[in-house]
Amino acid sequence: LHWACTEHDISLDAIRALLGAFPEGGMTRNNSQLLPLHVAIRANARVDVLSMLCSMCPDSIWVKMPDGLRALAMATMSGLDHDSIRVLQKAEEKYRFAHPDAGDKDDADARNDPAYEATMRDLYRQSQVMRESLRDSMLFSTRFEPSFGDDTPLVPGGANEDDPSTIIQECDDDDDDSATASYRHASTGDSCGVCEKSFSMFRKRYMCGVCRLPLCKAHVAGRTLTPHGDRKQRVCAECLIHSRLAAKSPSLKQVPPPPPTAPASR
């Protein structure tokens, strides 16, 4: 059940069946002392999964993790979307309504815990680090990713053209396919270019070393040498296939990789 809550491809019916077969599973801790609800929040699970866990295991919303946080506090610090936060807020409100003394008992326990202040200070530091990391990530995306409709090149101003680490896939104008260019400009870099799932703390952002398509970990097809690098870089499936074909057929080495297939509009 814990594992199923971390996989975005597991259907809601499968998780419901697991809870139906093992009702106590929703309140069972794993080796990290986390409930399935905690694991689902860490994995940025779908809203319907969080809603089902809260409805079938209502007491799990009030169980603390080893760091002293409950589900709602952890979700807020992790930056979950508004709909997910709202589901957890409603679940906590229902629990408080059913257990009127829960808040008073919690405050008393906190005052009697000598490590309470130290824990709060540590959580504050973690929150600061998290915000700084998110800010740096946003700055990086703003610097290296073109905005929608922007025709400026992907090479950031001031980059050292002789340094392989700063080279961003320079393409000859004559060889650059218009469909590829259009698709690259349409991508904001905020979500995976294959599955369109947004990047977050739990879904890291990668970049294809050839076509510069933003990717999640699930759609990094592998690593290969790129034309402008001296070491292997992560690439998408289409660029990996083209690279392997080029290695087998020298005549294909001068042919640029095909443009990434844009996800179907929803």
C-alpha positions as CSV (number, residue, x, y, z in Angstrom):
1,L,0.0,0.0,0.0
2,H,2.8,2.4,0.8
3,W,4.5,1.7,-2.5
4,A,1.2,2.1,-4.4
5,C,0.8,5.6,-3.0
6,T,4.1,6.6,-4.6
7,E,3.3,5.5,-8.1
8,H,1.3,7.9,-10.2
9,D,0.3,5.1,-12.7
10,I,-1.5,3.0,-10.0
11,S,-5.2,3.3,-10.5
12,L,-7.5,4.5,-7.7
13,D,-9.4,1.2,-7.8
14,A,-6.2,-0.7,-7.1
15,I,-5.5,1.4,-4.0
16,R,-9.1,1.1,-2.9
17,A,-8.9,-2.7,-3.2
18,L,-5.7,-2.8,-1.1
19,L,-7.4,-0.8,1.6
20,G,-10.5,-3.0,1.4
21,A,-8.5,-6.1,1.8
22,F,-6.2,-4.7,4.5
23,P,-8.2,-1.9,6.3
24,E,-5.4,-1.7,9.0
25,G,-2.9,-0.9,6.2
26,G,-3.9,2.8,6.2
27,M,-2.7,3.1,9.8
28,T,0.4,1.0,9.4
29,R,3.8,2.7,9.5
30,N,6.6,1.7,7.2
31,N,10.3,1.4,8.1
32,S,10.5,5.2,8.1
33,Q,7.6,5.4,10.5
34,L,5.3,6.9,7.9
35,L,1.7,6.1,7.1
36,P,0.5,5.7,3.5
37,L,-1.0,9.2,3.7
38,H,2.4,10.7,4.6
39,V,4.1,8.7,1.8
40,A,1.5,9.9,-0.7
41,I,2.0,13.5,0.3
42,R,5.8,13.2,-0.1
43,A,5.3,11.6,-3.5
44,N,3.0,14.4,-4.6
45,A,0.2,12.0,-5.2
46,R,-3.0,12.8,-7.1
47,V,-5.8,14.6,-5.3
48,D,-8.2,11.6,-5.6
49,V,-5.7,9.4,-3.9
50,L,-5.3,11.8,-0.9
51,S,-9.1,12.2,-0.7
52,M,-9.6,8.4,-0.6
53,L,-6.9,7.8,2.1
54,C,-8.4,10.6,4.2
55,S,-12.0,9.2,3.9
56,M,-11.1,5.5,4.4
57,C,-8.5,6.2,7.1
58,P,-9.7,9.4,8.8
59,D,-7.5,9.1,11.9
60,S,-4.3,9.2,9.7
61,I,-4.7,12.9,9.2
62,W,-3.9,13.5,12.9
63,V,-0.9,11.1,13.2
64,K,2.4,12.8,13.6
65,M,5.5,11.8,11.6
66,P,8.9,11.4,13.4
67,D,9.7,15.1,12.9
68,G,6.5,16.1,14.7
69,L,4.6,17.3,11.6
70,R,1.1,16.1,10.7
71,A,-0.1,15.5,7.1
72,L,-1.5,19.1,6.5
73,A,1.6,20.8,7.9
74,M,3.9,18.6,5.8
75,A,1.8,19.2,2.6
76,T,1.9,23.0,3.2
77,M,5.6,23.0,3.7
78,S,6.1,20.8,0.6
79,G,4.1,23.2,-1.6
80,L,1.3,20.9,-2.7
81,D,-1.3,22.4,-5.0
82,H,-4.4,24.2,-3.7
83,D,-6.8,21.3,-4.3
84,S,-4.6,18.8,-2.3
85,I,-4.3,21.3,0.6
86,R,-8.0,21.8,0.6
87,V,-8.7,18.0,0.8
88,L,-6.4,17.7,3.8
89,Q,-7.9,20.8,5.5
90,K,-11.4,19.3,5.2
91,A,-10.1,16.0,6.6
92,E,-8.5,17.7,9.6
93,E,-11.6,19.8,10.2
94,K,-13.7,16.6,10.3
95,Y,-11.3,15.0,12.7
96,R,-11.3,18.0,15.0
97,F,-15.1,18.0,15.0
98,A,-15.2,14.3,15.9
99,H,-12.5,14.8,18.6
100,P,-13.1,18.2,20.2
101,D,-10.3,17.7,22.8
102,A,-7.7,16.9,20.1
103,G,-6.3,20.4,19.9
104,D,-6.1,21.0,23.6
105,K,-4.3,17.7,24.2
106,D,-1.9,18.5,21.4
107,D,-1.0,21.8,22.9
108,A,-0.4,20.3,26.3
109,D,1.8,17.6,24.8
110,A,3.8,20.3,22.9
111,R,4.4,22.3,26.1
112,N,5.5,19.2,28.0
113,D,8.0,18.1,25.3
114,P,11.5,19.5,26.0
115,A,12.5,19.0,22.4
116,Y,9.5,21.0,21.0
117,E,11.4,24.3,20.6
118,A,14.4,22.6,19.0
119,T,12.1,20.8,16.6
120,M,10.3,24.0,15.6
121,R,13.6,25.7,15.0
122,D,14.8,22.8,12.8
123,L,11.6,22.9,10.8
124,Y,12.0,26.6,10.3
125,R,15.5,26.1,9.0
126,Q,14.3,23.4,6.7
127,S,11.5,25.7,5.4
128,Q,14.1,28.5,4.7
129,V,16.3,26.1,2.8
130,M,13.4,24.8,0.8
131,R,12.3,28.3,-0.2
132,E,15.9,29.2,-1.2
133,S,16.1,26.1,-3.3
134,L,12.8,26.8,-5.0
135,R,13.9,30.4,-5.7
136,D,17.2,29.2,-7.2
137,S,15.4,26.7,-9.3
138,M,13.0,29.4,-10.6
139,L,16.0,31.7,-11.4
140,F,17.7,28.9,-13.3
141,S,14.6,28.2,-15.3
142,T,14.1,31.9,-16.1
143,R,17.7,32.2,-17.3
144,F,17.9,29.2,-19.5
145,E,14.3,28.7,-20.7
146,P,12.8,31.1,-23.4
147,S,9.4,32.5,-22.7
148,F,6.4,31.6,-24.9
149,G,6.8,33.1,-28.4
150,D,10.4,34.3,-27.7
151,D,12.7,34.0,-30.7
152,T,15.9,34.7,-28.8
153,P,18.5,31.8,-28.8
154,L,18.8,29.4,-25.9
155,V,22.4,30.4,-25.2
156,P,22.3,32.7,-22.2
157,G,24.1,36.1,-22.5
158,G,27.6,36.2,-21.2
159,A,28.1,32.4,-21.4
160,N,31.6,31.2,-22.2
161,E,31.4,29.7,-25.6
162,D,34.5,27.6,-25.1
163,D,33.2,26.0,-21.9
164,P,31.2,22.8,-22.7
165,S,29.3,23.1,-19.5
166,T,27.7,26.4,-20.7
167,I,26.9,25.5,-24.3
168,I,23.2,25.1,-24.9
169,Q,22.6,23.1,-28.1
170,E,23.7,25.5,-30.8
171,C,22.0,24.6,-34.1
172,D,22.7,25.9,-37.6
173,D,19.8,28.0,-38.8
174,D,19.7,26.0,-42.1
175,D,19.4,22.7,-40.2
176,D,17.0,23.7,-37.5
177,D,13.6,22.3,-38.2
178,S,10.8,24.8,-37.8
179,A,8.5,22.3,-36.0
180,T,11.3,21.7,-33.5
181,A,11.9,25.4,-32.9
182,S,8.1,26.0,-32.5
183,Y,7.8,23.2,-29.9
184,R,10.8,24.3,-27.9
185,H,9.4,27.9,-27.7
186,A,6.0,26.5,-26.6
187,S,7.6,24.7,-23.6
188,T,7.8,26.8,-20.5
189,G,10.0,24.3,-18.6
190,D,7.5,24.1,-15.8
191,S,6.4,20.6,-16.7
192,C,7.7,17.5,-18.4
193,G,7.6,17.8,-22.2
194,V,6.4,14.2,-22.5
195,C,3.8,13.6,-19.8
196,E,3.1,17.3,-19.0
197,K,3.3,16.6,-15.2
198,S,4.5,19.7,-13.3
199,F,7.8,19.6,-11.6
200,S,8.0,19.8,-7.9
201,M,10.1,18.8,-4.9
202,F,9.3,15.2,-5.6
203,R,9.4,15.3,-9.4
204,K,12.8,16.7,-10.3
205,R,13.4,18.6,-13.5
206,Y,15.9,17.2,-16.1
207,M,16.9,18.5,-19.5
208,C,17.6,16.6,-22.7
209,G,21.2,17.2,-23.6
210,V,20.4,17.3,-27.4
211,C,17.0,19.0,-28.0
212,R,16.8,20.7,-24.5
213,L,13.3,19.2,-23.9
214,P,12.4,19.4,-20.1
215,L,11.9,15.9,-18.7
216,C,10.9,14.2,-15.5
217,K,12.9,11.2,-14.3
218,A,10.5,8.7,-15.8
219,H,11.0,10.1,-19.3
220,V,14.8,10.3,-19.2
221,A,15.6,7.5,-21.7
222,G,19.3,7.2,-21.0
223,R,22.6,8.9,-21.4
224,T,24.6,9.5,-24.6
225,L,27.4,11.7,-25.9
226,T,26.2,15.0,-27.3
227,P,27.7,16.9,-30.2
228,H,28.9,19.7,-27.9
229,G,30.0,17.8,-24.8
230,D,32.8,15.5,-23.8
231,R,30.7,13.4,-21.4
232,K,27.4,11.6,-21.6
233,Q,24.3,13.6,-20.8
234,R,20.7,12.7,-20.1
235,V,18.5,12.6,-23.3
236,C,14.9,11.9,-24.3
237,A,13.8,8.7,-26.1
238,E,13.8,10.2,-29.6
239,C,17.3,11.7,-29.3
240,L,18.6,8.5,-27.8
241,I,17.3,6.4,-30.7
242,H,18.7,8.9,-33.2
243,S,22.1,8.7,-31.4
244,R,22.2,5.0,-31.6
245,L,21.2,4.9,-35.2
246,A,23.9,7.4,-36.0
247,A,26.5,5.3,-34.3
248,K,25.5,2.3,-36.5
249,S,25.1,4.3,-39.7
250,P,27.8,7.0,-40.2
251,S,25.7,8.6,-42.9
252,L,23.2,9.6,-40.3
253,K,25.6,11.5,-38.1
254,Q,25.0,14.7,-39.9
255,V,21.3,14.4,-39.8
256,P,19.7,16.4,-36.9
257,P,17.4,14.4,-34.5
258,P,13.7,14.6,-35.3
259,P,11.6,17.1,-33.4
260,P,10.1,15.9,-30.1
261,T,6.5,14.9,-30.4
262,A,4.4,17.5,-28.7
263,P,1.9,16.0,-26.1
264,A,-1.7,16.0,-27.1
265,S,-3.6,19.1,-25.9
266,R,-6.0,18.4,-23.1
